[in-house]
Amino acid sequence: MRILRVAPLIYPDTKGGGDSHVHAMSRDQAVMGHDVTVLTTREDESLPQIKSIQDRNSGDVRK
């Protein structure tokens, strides 16, 4: 299943409850074989618009 999740911020940029929940839920669904994309804002304007993060549990996560 392809899943698109929209969240204003996400872990590791912040470590709040909702942000950590979105990260954990997305990671777990990716581990189950789903194609998960998280669309989020950039907290730091100097960061690139798309950032790819390698997560040891879920593979490639793009921000």
PDB file of N, CA, C and O in Angstrom:
ATOM      1  N   MET A   1       0.847  -1.168   0.000  1.00  0.00           N
ATOM      2  CA  MET A   1       0.000   0.000   0.000  1.00  0.00           C
ATOM      3  C   MET A   1       0.898   1.239   0.000  1.00  0.00           C
ATOM      4  O   MET A   1       1.931   1.264   0.670  1.00  0.00           O
ATOM      5  N   ARG A   2       0.508   2.239  -0.737  1.00  0.00           N
ATOM      6  CA  ARG A   2       1.221   3.520  -0.738  1.00  0.00           C
ATOM      7  C   ARG A   2       0.537   4.449   0.258  1.00  0.00           C
ATOM      8  O   ARG A   2      -0.675   4.656   0.204  1.00  0.00           O
ATOM      9  N   ILE A   3       1.334   5.005   1.165  1.00  0.00           N
ATOM     10  CA  ILE A   3       0.805   5.849   2.236  1.00  0.00           C
ATOM     11  C   ILE A   3       1.492   7.205   2.184  1.00  0.00           C
ATOM     12  O   ILE A   3       2.720   7.280   2.138  1.00  0.00           O
ATOM     13  N   LEU A   4       0.709   8.273   2.193  1.00  0.00           N
ATOM     14  CA  LEU A   4       1.237   9.634   2.293  1.00  0.00           C
ATOM     15  C   LEU A   4       0.774  10.206   3.625  1.00  0.00           C
ATOM     16  O   LEU A   4      -0.422  10.274   3.908  1.00  0.00           O
ATOM     17  N   ARG A   5       1.725  10.606   4.421  1.00  0.00           N
ATOM     18  CA  ARG A   5       1.419  11.202   5.720  1.00  0.00           C
ATOM     19  C   ARG A   5       1.896  12.652   5.677  1.00  0.00           C
ATOM     20  O   ARG A   5       3.015  12.915   5.234  1.00  0.00           O
ATOM     21  N   VAL A   6       1.075  13.590   6.126  1.00  0.00           N
ATOM     22  CA  VAL A   6       1.421  15.011   6.140  1.00  0.00           C
ATOM     23  C   VAL A   6       1.521  15.454   7.599  1.00  0.00           C
ATOM     24  O   VAL A   6       0.592  15.270   8.386  1.00  0.00           O
ATOM     25  N   ALA A   7       2.673  16.042   7.942  1.00  0.00           N
ATOM     26  CA  ALA A   7       2.902  16.489   9.320  1.00  0.00           C
ATOM     27  C   ALA A   7       3.748  17.753   9.286  1.00  0.00           C
ATOM     28  O   ALA A   7       4.649  17.863   8.455  1.00  0.00           O
ATOM     29  N   PRO A   8       3.478  18.715  10.174  1.00  0.00           N
ATOM     30  CA  PRO A   8       4.254  19.959  10.145  1.00  0.00           C
ATOM     31  C   PRO A   8       5.730  19.744  10.451  1.00  0.00           C
ATOM     32  O   PRO A   8       6.584  20.374   9.827  1.00  0.00           O
ATOM     33  N   LEU A   9       6.042  18.875  11.391  1.00  0.00           N
ATOM     34  CA  LEU A   9       7.427  18.549  11.751  1.00  0.00           C
ATOM     35  C   LEU A   9       7.502  17.062  12.048  1.00  0.00           C
ATOM     36  O   LEU A   9       6.485  16.423  12.314  1.00  0.00           O
ATOM     37  N   ILE A  10       8.705  16.515  12.002  1.00  0.00           N
ATOM     38  CA  ILE A  10       8.872  15.090  12.277  1.00  0.00           C
ATOM     39  C   ILE A  10      10.216  14.845  12.939  1.00  0.00           C
ATOM     40  O   ILE A  10      11.174  15.583  12.708  1.00  0.00           O
ATOM     41  N   TYR A  11      10.283  13.816  13.755  1.00  0.00           N
ATOM     42  CA  TYR A  11      11.531  13.384  14.368  1.00  0.00           C
ATOM     43  C   TYR A  11      12.533  13.081  13.256  1.00  0.00           C
ATOM     44  O   TYR A  11      12.103  12.485  12.269  1.00  0.00           O
ATOM     45  N   PRO A  12      13.788  13.416  13.305  1.00  0.00           N
ATOM     46  CA  PRO A  12      14.564  13.887  14.434  1.00  0.00           C
ATOM     47  C   PRO A  12      14.656  15.409  14.550  1.00  0.00           C
ATOM     48  O   PRO A  12      15.347  15.904  15.441  1.00  0.00           O
ATOM     49  N   ASP A  13      13.972  16.176  13.669  1.00  0.00           N
ATOM     50  CA  ASP A  13      14.019  17.641  13.779  1.00  0.00           C
ATOM     51  C   ASP A  13      13.431  18.109  15.100  1.00  0.00           C
ATOM     52  O   ASP A  13      13.912  19.077  15.689  1.00  0.00           O
ATOM     53  N   THR A  14      12.399  17.432  15.564  1.00  0.00           N
ATOM     54  CA  THR A  14      11.818  17.709  16.874  1.00  0.00           C
ATOM     55  C   THR A  14      11.617  16.378  17.581  1.00  0.00           C
ATOM     56  O   THR A  14      11.647  15.320  16.954  1.00  0.00           O
ATOM     57  N   LYS A  15      11.417  16.439  18.862  1.00  0.00           N
ATOM     58  CA  LYS A  15      11.248  15.197  19.618  1.00  0.00           C
ATOM     59  C   LYS A  15       9.965  15.217  20.443  1.00  0.00           C
ATOM     60  O   LYS A  15       9.910  14.642  21.530  1.00  0.00           O
ATOM     61  N   GLY A  16       8.932  15.883  19.921  1.00  0.00           N
ATOM     62  CA  GLY A  16       7.657  15.931  20.619  1.00  0.00           C
ATOM     63  C   GLY A  16       6.882  14.632  20.455  1.00  0.00           C
ATOM     64  O   GLY A  16       7.249  13.782  19.644  1.00  0.00           O
ATOM     65  N   GLY A  17       5.810  14.481  21.225  1.00  0.00           N
ATOM     66  CA  GLY A  17       5.023  13.254  21.197  1.00  0.00           C
ATOM     67  C   GLY A  17       4.421  12.941  19.841  1.00  0.00           C
ATOM     68  O   GLY A  17       4.561  11.825  19.339  1.00  0.00           O
ATOM     69  N   GLY A  18       3.746  13.927  19.239  1.00  0.00           N
ATOM     70  CA  GLY A  18       3.128  13.700  17.936  1.00  0.00           C
ATOM     71  C   GLY A  18       4.150  13.460  16.843  1.00  0.00           C
ATOM     72  O   GLY A  18       3.943  12.625  15.962  1.00  0.00           O
ATOM     73  N   ASP A  19       5.252  14.189  16.900  1.00  0.00           N
ATOM     74  CA  ASP A  19       6.311  14.042  15.896  1.00  0.00           C
ATOM     75  C   ASP A  19       6.940  12.655  15.980  1.00  0.00           C
ATOM     76  O   ASP A  19       7.196  12.020  14.958  1.00  0.00           O
ATOM     77  N   SER A  20       7.184  12.196  17.189  1.00  0.00           N
ATOM     78  CA  SER A  20       7.755  10.859  17.383  1.00  0.00           C
ATOM     79  C   SER A  20       6.769   9.782  16.949  1.00  0.00           C
ATOM     80  O   SER A  20       7.170   8.749  16.412  1.00  0.00           O
ATOM     81  N   HIS A  21       5.475  10.021  17.180  1.00  0.00           N
ATOM     82  CA  HIS A  21       4.442   9.059  16.789  1.00  0.00           C
ATOM     83  C   HIS A  21       4.384   8.920  15.266  1.00  0.00           C
ATOM     84  O   HIS A  21       4.312   7.804  14.751  1.00  0.00           O
ATOM     85  N   VAL A  22       4.414  10.037  14.547  1.00  0.00           N
ATOM     86  CA  VAL A  22       4.394   9.999  13.077  1.00  0.00           C
ATOM     87  C   VAL A  22       5.607   9.226  12.564  1.00  0.00           C
ATOM     88  O   VAL A  22       5.483   8.403  11.657  1.00  0.00           O
ATOM     89  N   HIS A  23       6.775   9.489  13.144  1.00  0.00           N
ATOM     90  CA  HIS A  23       7.992   8.794  12.731  1.00  0.00           C
ATOM     91  C   HIS A  23       7.878   7.291  12.987  1.00  0.00           C
ATOM     92  O   HIS A  23       8.166   6.480  12.106  1.00  0.00           O
ATOM     93  N   ALA A  24       7.456   6.928  14.202  1.00  0.00           N
ATOM     94  CA  ALA A  24       7.368   5.512  14.564  1.00  0.00           C
ATOM     95  C   ALA A  24       6.336   4.780  13.709  1.00  0.00           C
ATOM     96  O   ALA A  24       6.588   3.664  13.256  1.00  0.00           O
ATOM     97  N   MET A  25       5.175   5.400  13.485  1.00  0.00           N
ATOM     98  CA  MET A  25       4.132   4.775  12.688  1.00  0.00           C
ATOM     99  C   MET A  25       4.595   4.592  11.242  1.00  0.00           C
ATOM    100  O   MET A  25       4.353   3.546  10.640  1.00  0.00           O
ATOM    101  N   SER A  26       5.255   5.602  10.687  1.00  0.00           N
ATOM    102  CA  SER A  26       5.757   5.516   9.315  1.00  0.00           C
ATOM    103  C   SER A  26       6.834   4.448   9.206  1.00  0.00           C
ATOM    104  O   SER A  26       6.840   3.664   8.257  1.00  0.00           O
ATOM    105  N   ARG A  27       7.742   4.414  10.172  1.00  0.00           N
ATOM    106  CA  ARG A  27       8.813   3.415  10.186  1.00  0.00           C
ATOM    107  C   ARG A  27       8.225   2.008  10.249  1.00  0.00           C
ATOM    108  O   ARG A  27       8.633   1.129   9.490  1.00  0.00           O
ATOM    109  N   ASP A  28       7.271   1.792  11.150  1.00  0.00           N
ATOM    110  CA  ASP A  28       6.676   0.466  11.310  1.00  0.00           C
ATOM    111  C   ASP A  28       5.937   0.025  10.052  1.00  0.00           C
ATOM    112  O   ASP A  28       6.011  -1.142   9.667  1.00  0.00           O
ATOM    113  N   GLN A  29       5.225   0.947   9.410  1.00  0.00           N
ATOM    114  CA  GLN A  29       4.511   0.592   8.186  1.00  0.00           C
ATOM    115  C   GLN A  29       5.487   0.281   7.055  1.00  0.00           C
ATOM    116  O   GLN A  29       5.218  -0.597   6.234  1.00  0.00           O
ATOM    117  N   ALA A  30       6.618   0.988   6.999  1.00  0.00           N
ATOM    118  CA  ALA A  30       7.633   0.702   5.986  1.00  0.00           C
ATOM    119  C   ALA A  30       8.247  -0.678   6.217  1.00  0.00           C
ATOM    120  O   ALA A  30       8.498  -1.414   5.262  1.00  0.00           O
ATOM    121  N   VAL A  31       8.487  -1.028   7.470  1.00  0.00           N
ATOM    122  CA  VAL A  31       9.026  -2.349   7.801  1.00  0.00           C
ATOM    123  C   VAL A  31       8.051  -3.445   7.366  1.00  0.00           C
ATOM    124  O   VAL A  31       8.476  -4.529   6.967  1.00  0.00           O
ATOM    125  N   MET A  32       6.749  -3.167   7.442  1.00  0.00           N
ATOM    126  CA  MET A  32       5.735  -4.134   7.019  1.00  0.00           C
ATOM    127  C   MET A  32       5.620  -4.226   5.499  1.00  0.00           C
ATOM    128  O   MET A  32       4.848  -5.034   4.984  1.00  0.00           O
ATOM    129  N   GLY A  33       6.384  -3.401   4.776  1.00  0.00           N
ATOM    130  CA  GLY A  33       6.397  -3.488   3.323  1.00  0.00           C
ATOM    131  C   GLY A  33       5.617  -2.406   2.603  1.00  0.00           C
ATOM    132  O   GLY A  33       5.549  -2.426   1.374  1.00  0.00           O
ATOM    133  N   HIS A  34       5.026  -1.462   3.321  1.00  0.00           N
ATOM    134  CA  HIS A  34       4.282  -0.381   2.688  1.00  0.00           C
ATOM    135  C   HIS A  34       5.245   0.680   2.154  1.00  0.00           C
ATOM    136  O   HIS A  34       6.346   0.846   2.681  1.00  0.00           O
ATOM    137  N   ASP A  35       4.833   1.388   1.119  1.00  0.00           N
ATOM    138  CA  ASP A  35       5.603   2.498   0.552  1.00  0.00           C
ATOM    139  C   ASP A  35       5.120   3.772   1.243  1.00  0.00           C
ATOM    140  O   ASP A  35       4.063   4.301   0.900  1.00  0.00           O
ATOM    141  N   VAL A  36       5.888   4.264   2.211  1.00  0.00           N
ATOM    142  CA  VAL A  36       5.465   5.383   3.052  1.00  0.00           C
ATOM    143  C   VAL A  36       6.240   6.643   2.685  1.00  0.00           C
ATOM    144  O   VAL A  36       7.469   6.629   2.617  1.00  0.00           O
ATOM    145  N   THR A  37       5.510   7.733   2.450  1.00  0.00           N
ATOM    146  CA  THR A  37       6.103   9.043   2.209  1.00  0.00           C
ATOM    147  C   THR A  37       5.565   9.997   3.263  1.00  0.00           C
ATOM    148  O   THR A  37       4.363  10.036   3.525  1.00  0.00           O
ATOM    149  N   VAL A  38       6.467  10.769   3.867  1.00  0.00           N
ATOM    150  CA  VAL A  38       6.054  11.779   4.844  1.00  0.00           C
ATOM    151  C   VAL A  38       6.368  13.145   4.259  1.00  0.00           C
ATOM    152  O   VAL A  38       7.523  13.442   3.953  1.00  0.00           O
ATOM    153  N   LEU A  39       5.351  13.973   4.104  1.00  0.00           N
ATOM    154  CA  LEU A  39       5.492  15.332   3.592  1.00  0.00           C
ATOM    155  C   LEU A  39       5.493  16.271   4.792  1.00  0.00           C
ATOM    156  O   LEU A  39       4.550  16.279   5.583  1.00  0.00           O
ATOM    157  N   THR A  40       6.556  17.064   4.924  1.00  0.00           N
ATOM    158  CA  THR A  40       6.699  17.923   6.092  1.00  0.00           C
ATOM    159  C   THR A  40       7.333  19.248   5.697  1.00  0.00           C
ATOM    160  O   THR A  40       7.872  19.387   4.599  1.00  0.00           O
ATOM    161  N   THR A  41       7.265  20.210   6.592  1.00  0.00           N
ATOM    162  CA  THR A  41       7.905  21.502   6.356  1.00  0.00           C
ATOM    163  C   THR A  41       9.361  21.437   6.784  1.00  0.00           C
ATOM    164  O   THR A  41       9.775  20.519   7.493  1.00  0.00           O
ATOM    165  N   ARG A  42      10.119  22.406   6.353  1.00  0.00           N
ATOM    166  CA  ARG A  42      11.519  22.502   6.769  1.00  0.00           C
ATOM    167  C   ARG A  42      11.600  23.455   7.946  1.00  0.00           C
ATOM    168  O   ARG A  42      11.103  24.579   7.875  1.00  0.00           O
ATOM    169  N   GLU A  43      12.219  23.014   9.021  1.00  0.00           N
ATOM    170  CA  GLU A  43      12.407  23.880  10.176  1.00  0.00           C
ATOM    171  C   GLU A  43      13.538  24.872   9.907  1.00  0.00           C
ATOM    172  O   GLU A  43      13.474  26.020  10.346  1.00  0.00           O
ATOM    173  N   ASP A  44      14.560  24.437   9.194  1.00  0.00           N
ATOM    174  CA  ASP A  44      15.747  25.242   8.914  1.00  0.00           C
ATOM    175  C   ASP A  44      15.796  25.523   7.412  1.00  0.00           C
ATOM    176  O   ASP A  44      15.993  24.599   6.623  1.00  0.00           O
ATOM    177  N   GLU A  45      15.621  26.764   7.011  1.00  0.00           N
ATOM    178  CA  GLU A  45      15.581  27.123   5.589  1.00  0.00           C
ATOM    179  C   GLU A  45      16.889  26.828   4.855  1.00  0.00           C
ATOM    180  O   GLU A  45      16.903  26.785   3.625  1.00  0.00           O
ATOM    181  N   SER A  46      17.991  26.622   5.588  1.00  0.00           N
ATOM    182  CA  SER A  46      19.256  26.316   4.927  1.00  0.00           C
ATOM    183  C   SER A  46      19.333  24.850   4.495  1.00  0.00           C
ATOM    184  O   SER A  46      20.232  24.479   3.740  1.00  0.00           O
ATOM    185  N   LEU A  47      18.405  24.015   4.963  1.00  0.00           N
ATOM    186  CA  LEU A  47      18.398  22.608   4.583  1.00  0.00           C
ATOM    187  C   LEU A  47      17.861  22.445   3.168  1.00  0.00           C
ATOM    188  O   LEU A  47      17.074  23.273   2.712  1.00  0.00           O
ATOM    189  N   PRO A  48      18.270  21.395   2.468  1.00  0.00           N
ATOM    190  CA  PRO A  48      17.722  21.156   1.129  1.00  0.00           C
ATOM    191  C   PRO A  48      16.234  20.836   1.209  1.00  0.00           C
ATOM    192  O   PRO A  48      15.736  20.407   2.250  1.00  0.00           O
ATOM    193  N   GLN A  49      15.530  21.049   0.099  1.00  0.00           N
ATOM    194  CA  GLN A  49      14.089  20.802   0.091  1.00  0.00           C
ATOM    195  C   GLN A  49      13.769  19.325   0.243  1.00  0.00           C
ATOM    196  O   GLN A  49      12.754  18.973   0.845  1.00  0.00           O
ATOM    197  N   ILE A  50      14.612  18.459  -0.291  1.00  0.00           N
ATOM    198  CA  ILE A  50      14.409  17.025  -0.130  1.00  0.00           C
ATOM    199  C   ILE A  50      15.660  16.459   0.513  1.00  0.00           C
ATOM    200  O   ILE A  50      16.765  16.617  -0.007  1.00  0.00           O
ATOM    201  N   LYS A  51      15.482  15.804   1.637  1.00  0.00           N
ATOM    202  CA  LYS A  51      16.614  15.210   2.342  1.00  0.00           C
ATOM    203  C   LYS A  51      16.333  13.721   2.492  1.00  0.00           C
ATOM    204  O   LYS A  51      15.274  13.329   2.981  1.00  0.00           O
ATOM    205  N   SER A  52      17.264  12.911   2.079  1.00  0.00           N
ATOM    206  CA  SER A  52      17.124  11.471   2.193  1.00  0.00           C
ATOM    207  C   SER A  52      17.891  11.002   3.421  1.00  0.00           C
ATOM    208  O   SER A  52      19.073  11.305   3.577  1.00  0.00           O
ATOM    209  N   ILE A  53      17.219  10.267   4.283  1.00  0.00           N
ATOM    210  CA  ILE A  53      17.817   9.775   5.515  1.00  0.00           C
ATOM    211  C   ILE A  53      17.795   8.252   5.475  1.00  0.00           C
ATOM    212  O   ILE A  53      16.749   7.651   5.226  1.00  0.00           O
ATOM    213  N   GLN A  54      18.918   7.639   5.714  1.00  0.00           N
ATOM    214  CA  GLN A  54      18.953   6.185   5.813  1.00  0.00           C
ATOM    215  C   GLN A  54      18.584   5.789   7.237  1.00  0.00           C
ATOM    216  O   GLN A  54      19.255   6.188   8.189  1.00  0.00           O
ATOM    217  N   ASP A  55      17.548   5.027   7.379  1.00  0.00           N
ATOM    218  CA  ASP A  55      17.100   4.551   8.686  1.00  0.00           C
ATOM    219  C   ASP A  55      17.349   3.052   8.734  1.00  0.00           C
ATOM    220  O   ASP A  55      16.913   2.323   7.842  1.00  0.00           O
ATOM    221  N   ARG A  56      18.033   2.591   9.747  1.00  0.00           N
ATOM    222  CA  ARG A  56      18.404   1.176   9.794  1.00  0.00           C
ATOM    223  C   ARG A  56      17.197   0.255   9.893  1.00  0.00           C
ATOM    224  O   ARG A  56      17.306  -0.927   9.568  1.00  0.00           O
ATOM    225  N   ASN A  57      16.055   0.762  10.331  1.00  0.00           N
ATOM    226  CA  ASN A  57      14.865  -0.073  10.464  1.00  0.00           C
ATOM    227  C   ASN A  57      13.946  -0.009   9.256  1.00  0.00           C
ATOM    228  O   ASN A  57      13.240  -0.973   8.960  1.00  0.00           O
ATOM    229  N   SER A  58      13.950   1.120   8.556  1.00  0.00           N
ATOM    230  CA  SER A  58      12.954   1.271   7.492  1.00  0.00           C
ATOM    231  C   SER A  58      13.544   1.604   6.135  1.00  0.00           C
ATOM    232  O   SER A  58      12.793   1.846   5.190  1.00  0.00           O
ATOM    233  N   GLY A  59      14.858   1.626   6.008  1.00  0.00           N
ATOM    234  CA  GLY A  59      15.444   1.906   4.710  1.00  0.00           C
ATOM    235  C   GLY A  59      15.546   3.390   4.454  1.00  0.00           C
ATOM    236  O   GLY A  59      15.948   4.146   5.338  1.00  0.00           O
ATOM    237  N   ASP A  60      15.192   3.818   3.268  1.00  0.00           N
ATOM    238  CA  ASP A  60      15.369   5.194   2.831  1.00  0.00           C
ATOM    239  C   ASP A  60      14.159   6.036   3.217  1.00  0.00           C
ATOM    240  O   ASP A  60      13.036   5.738   2.810  1.00  0.00           O
ATOM    241  N   VAL A  61      14.385   7.078   3.998  1.00  0.00           N
ATOM    242  CA  VAL A  61      13.323   8.003   4.394  1.00  0.00           C
ATOM    243  C   VAL A  61      13.665   9.350   3.796  1.00  0.00           C
ATOM    244  O   VAL A  61      14.760   9.861   4.032  1.00  0.00           O
ATOM    245  N   ARG A  62      12.767   9.941   3.031  1.00  0.00           N
ATOM    246  CA  ARG A  62      13.023  11.245   2.422  1.00  0.00           C
ATOM    247  C   ARG A  62      12.226  12.304   3.128  1.00  0.00           C
ATOM    248  O   ARG A  62      11.053  12.119   3.453  1.00  0.00           O
ATOM    249  N   LYS A  63      12.896  13.439   3.365  1.00  0.00           N
ATOM    250  CA  LYS A  63      12.246  14.568   4.011  1.00  0.00           C
ATOM    251  C   LYS A  63      12.328  15.758   3.094  1.00  0.00           C
ATOM    252  O   LYS A  63      11.840  16.835   3.435  1.00  0.00           O
TER     253      LYS A  63
END
